[in-house]
Amino acid sequence: MSKTYNQNEHIANTTFASVYLLYVNKVKKKDLTKEELLDFS
């Protein structure tokens, strides 16, 4: 299998919950709160 196929497969299998937790941690590092993150939506 090609590298691109494996990357696409990995992205397709990624759950929203895992991405959300990473995003929350990134927002906290920028001194924003979880509530401020939700306000951006």
C-alpha positions in Angstrom: 0.0 0.0 0.0 1.1 3.5 -0.7 2.0 6.0 2.1 -0.9 8.3 1.0 -3.4 5.5 1.3 -2.2 4.7 4.8 -2.4 8.4 5.8 -6.0 8.6 4.4 -7.0 5.5 6.2 -5.6 6.9 9.5 -7.5 10.2 9.0 -10.7 8.3 8.1 -10.5 6.2 11.3 -9.8 9.2 13.6 -12.7 9.9 15.9 -14.1 13.4 16.6 -13.5 12.8 20.4 -9.8 12.3 19.9 -9.4 15.4 17.7 -11.6 17.5 20.1 -9.3 16.7 23.1 -6.2 17.7 21.1 -7.9 20.9 20.1 -8.9 21.7 23.7 -5.3 21.2 24.8 -4.1 23.5 22.1 -6.6 26.2 23.1 -5.5 25.9 26.8 -1.9 26.4 25.8 -2.9 29.7 24.2 -4.5 30.8 27.5 -8.0 30.5 26.3 -10.8 28.6 28.1 -12.9 25.7 26.9 -15.9 28.1 26.9 -14.1 30.5 24.6 -13.4 27.6 22.3 -17.1 26.8 22.1 -17.9 30.5 21.5 -15.8 30.4 18.3 -18.1 27.8 16.7 
